[in-house]
Amino acid sequence: MSASADNTKSYLEVNPGLRNWLWTLDHKRIGMMYLFGILGALLLGGAFALLVRIELFSPGLTIVGKDWYNKFFTLHGAVMVFLVIIPGIPAALGNMVLPIQLGAPDVAFPKLNLSSFYLWCIGAILLLVSVVLGGIDTGWTFYTPYSLDTQTAVIPAVMGAFILGFSSIFTGLNFLVTIHKFRPQNMGWFQMPLNLWALYATALMQVLATPVLGITLLLLFVERFMHIGIFDPTLGGDPVLFQHFFWFYSHPAVYIMIVPAMGVISEMLTTFSRKHIFGYRFIAYSSVALALFSFLVWGHHMFVSGQSRLANMVFSALTFSVGIPSAIKVFNWTSTLYKGDIRLQTPMLYALSFLILFTIGGLTGIFLAVLSIDVQLHDTYFVVAHFHYVMMGSTLVAFLGALHYWWPKMSGRMYPERLARVCSGGVFVGFNLTFLPQFIMGSRGMPRRYWDYDPEFTIFHQLSTIGALILGVSLFIVVVYLFWSFKNGKKAPKNPWGGTTLEWEAPTPPTLYNFPEPPEIPELYDYDDLVEDEANGNWIRKPRSGAKASTGHH
Amino acid sequence: MGQEHEHHEGHGHGGSPWIQHHYDDAQHQFDSGKLGIWFFLVQEILFFSALFVAYIVYRHHHPEIYAYASHYLDVKMGAINTAVLIVSSLSAAWAVRCAQLNQRKALIACLAITIVCAFGFLGIKYVEYSHKIHEGILFGKKFDPCVASGGAHLINKSNQCAGVKSSVVWDAKAKAASKGCLLTDWKAANAADPRAKTATGAIFDFEPERRGFQGRCEVTEVTYNGKTESGRRSIPACDAGGEGGHGEGGHGEAKGGHGGGHKTPCFELQANPWVCADRGPAALVHYGDHAVRGSNVVIEATCEAVPPAPEPTDAFADRPHERTTGEATFRHVEKPTKHELMHEFSNGPPPEHTNMFFSIYFAMTGLHGIHVLVGIFIFIWLLIRAIKGHFTPDYFGPIDYAALYWHLVDLIWIFLFPLLYLIH
């Protein structure tokens, strides 16, 4: 390898050629490769979702039978959770901006970063292998004992999820060390952008929770392979233990998905309101609080799995308490908007959608935390709608917003703004049309994961399917125009949105080691220093008198 | 590696050529790596944690399984392995010191000792594993040992233990069993039992020498007049005219030998015959046709040990039944010591689902063994680098990190050894 270390050219141009891309240690290139992989997986998972919705368009058989239906919803869940939403914000966008927001040349362990990406690729390939071998029908949760008995391709899917778990752990570990050791000397913990707080909290959960998924899936693999018996009731094992282990990971995993979304939302709301974030410390602490709470509430997935009544009550009460940090964030974001100079550009449209959708998703979560109501709503479409409002309506919408927010910086090109706004409207309308009817039919007793239903539910399913199609088309157009703009978009200025974090001080696109010269650290979320240059769509920093900051590391 | 070299040249770090370009200096790189390895170790602990939780849950529910099954493990081997790992941990820690002091030869020696110890650990583990595989002391359905954890001989489920496939051979001419024995004519012996009025049969003692056996035997094969009937349920029952009778239904609801017309002798095979504490494994065979007694019969049986039913607690159990008026006599009964009870327990048949202990045992020690194996690769890599002279007091991070990893692997074993080997 004779890669050049020229730190004046943009990272996209400096060492051209496929080989240099595949062996790159540059966090921005790795982030870009993640991004394209994740967008591909998003289209795949979306295609499975549309197949599920089309099958449900009418009662009885619509396009495929029940066996394929089971496989479609399983693959939709597995692809979306493990390949798209978990790595979406941290691994793709986080990789690109985390070191730049710190003013650092790279993450702490670039080689580990690259291996995380290749682990992601191997995991993705294994999931695809299980699709080629006929798919799996266990649901993305792989519950025992069914996952021990089914004849479908569980083994490659489980190995895929296991490897994806380690990809996630190594990314988290890398970010933790980078944030600890690469902060500039004059950037204390409370001078970090909120995005970094969120990524830090996420990384903590990735490192602490994902290994439990790893060992659980490893045991499931061994169970299927050699019948070791730990989860197999016929041998004396305990299938409910699997559920405990699985949710001990998978509940924090939900927060691994949502907390980084909260981070990027914090950045976008303040930037597009031209106003300092309201309650910085509260937002920062609430990210960490969510990370801690995430480990204490897994039992609320198992209220009807035969837990003791005491355990149910404790888990229910702890689940309510999750509402506190979540509400702190929502109130602070709303207060940030108050009397702001709000610019409704595409990232902001997504951020505002997030605010509405997350509030709905979060509040319906509180409904489900109530024991008596959960018994009624458990495993109905109400639950499906609730977690889609959080995972998709919140995380994916925030991901799209953040993608538009940083796309000019990372690709050096602007996307078509008007089309993007139309699409963000399509995402919002399509999403709500898909999932609001699901709340209604769920509360009326429509169980999840059924391929057939009573005719009284037809209208809700049809509205939902139409919404899903609108959503699918909008997302597809987004992916297409982003690819298009990569080559053909207008050249992006240095600071198109007037952001105050360090990435807007770096060249567009950034150079190999991000900053040709060590950057000055601007005052965080202070918008008074920036003047809009409307001719170029850029924001320029007013010359500032005062001591220059240096970026020496701790 | 070359790339790093270049970066270094380009960025002018002082000291070791192994300092990567994006770090400020050697100390920055070392500190970052150290924090990274600590997070990695936290991750490792959580990776193992699920197995420890599984251990706690199953032990809480089935303490008897753990008490019984841990006697299968060889404490001596476990102790030697503990010592081996502690020595290797010492040599790994020493290696860090040698690197810091630039003592290359001592560094190489320490790394080599660590590797040798790691191989030694795996070698001993190999001996233990292969013994268990050979003895059928495994997990799941493969748990099927021929010995109790206390060392007593068992009859296992698949009836594959040498010498315990039981059979009785009735010699018609001699009117005696030439192998095993005909205990008694059931009808005569149980005249008081109402069933005896309709049933004719005999209890065969398959293994008179195995007194005290607790379990059940099922007759699987009967050969008479040179013909063999096999399969637990395929032998015609006494009242069967057609499709063959079923010997299930427990305690000898005998269907009688006087069902008219059938020429073949019939055996009603009892699925749950008498369990005789004072006899060997036994089975009741009814024969409806008296003529059978006059032919040569070979009866094969599968005997399986079952755990003894819990004895009802009876506050007066110790009291003798004989009393004389006015003066109570109490017989002093020596209570068995804990040790004796344990000895008896561990020489009996395994409690139900003892296989679960070995699920946990193999999962935990197996995962630990994989970590040892990974450690061997890491230390060989370090040894090669040490021989090449890569490590200096400025750059010894990899040795420090590997040693930390190795200490964790050691520590996990130090937990596993008492939890698996040393419990009662």
Boltz contact constraints between the chains, C-beta under 6 A:
constraints:
  - contact:
      token1: [A, 1]
      token2: [B, 3]
      max_distance: 6.0
  - contact:
      token1: [A, 3]
      token2: [B, 3]
      max_distance: 6.0
  - contact:
      token1: [A, 5]
      token2: [B, 7]
      max_distance: 6.0
  - contact:
      token1: [A, 5]
      token2: [B, 10]
      max_distance: 6.0
  - contact:
      token1: [A, 105]
      token2: [B, 22]
      max_distance: 6.0
  - contact:
      token1: [A, 106]
      token2: [B, 22]
      max_distance: 6.0
  - contact:
      token1: [A, 108]
      token2: [B, 32]
      max_distance: 6.0
  - contact:
      token1: [A, 169]
      token2: [B, 43]
      max_distance: 6.0
  - contact:
      token1: [A, 173]
      token2: [B, 39]
      max_distance: 6.0
  - contact:
      token1: [A, 176]
      token2: [B, 39]
      max_distance: 6.0
  - contact:
      token1: [A, 177]
      token2: [B, 32]
      max_distance: 6.0
  - contact:
      token1: [A, 177]
      token2: [B, 35]
      max_distance: 6.0
  - contact:
      token1: [A, 177]
      token2: [B, 36]
      max_distance: 6.0
  - contact:
      token1: [A, 180]
      token2: [B, 35]
      max_distance: 6.0
  - contact:
      token1: [A, 181]
      token2: [B, 32]
      max_distance: 6.0
  - contact:
      token1: [A, 207]
      token2: [B, 39]
      max_distance: 6.0
  - contact:
      token1: [A, 207]
      token2: [B, 43]
      max_distance: 6.0
  - contact:
      token1: [A, 211]
      token2: [B, 43]
      max_distance: 6.0
  - contact:
      token1: [A, 211]
      token2: [B, 46]
      max_distance: 6.0
  - contact:
      token1: [A, 211]
      token2: [B, 47]
      max_distance: 6.0
  - contact:
      token1: [A, 212]
      token2: [B, 46]
      max_distance: 6.0
  - contact:
      token1: [A, 212]
      token2: [B, 50]
      max_distance: 6.0
  - contact:
      token1: [A, 214]
      token2: [B, 47]
      max_distance: 6.0
  - contact:
      token1: [A, 215]
      token2: [B, 47]
      max_distance: 6.0
  - contact:
      token1: [A, 215]
      token2: [B, 50]
      max_distance: 6.0
  - contact:
      token1: [A, 227]
      token2: [B, 140]
      max_distance: 6.0
  - contact:
      token1: [A, 228]
      token2: [B, 139]
      max_distance: 6.0
  - contact:
      token1: [A, 228]
      token2: [B, 140]
      max_distance: 6.0
  - contact:
      token1: [A, 228]
      token2: [B, 359]
      max_distance: 6.0
  - contact:
      token1: [A, 229]
      token2: [B, 139]
      max_distance: 6.0
  - contact:
      token1: [A, 229]
      token2: [B, 140]
      max_distance: 6.0
  - contact:
      token1: [A, 229]
      token2: [B, 359]
      max_distance: 6.0
  - contact:
      token1: [A, 230]
      token2: [B, 54]
      max_distance: 6.0
  - contact:
      token1: [A, 230]
      token2: [B, 359]
      max_distance: 6.0
  - contact:
      token1: [A, 235]
      token2: [B, 140]
      max_distance: 6.0
  - contact:
      token1: [A, 236]
      token2: [B, 353]
      max_distance: 6.0
  - contact:
      token1: [A, 236]
      token2: [B, 356]
      max_distance: 6.0
  - contact:
      token1: [A, 245]
      token2: [B, 50]
      max_distance: 6.0
  - contact:
      token1: [A, 553]
      token2: [B, 24]
      max_distance: 6.0
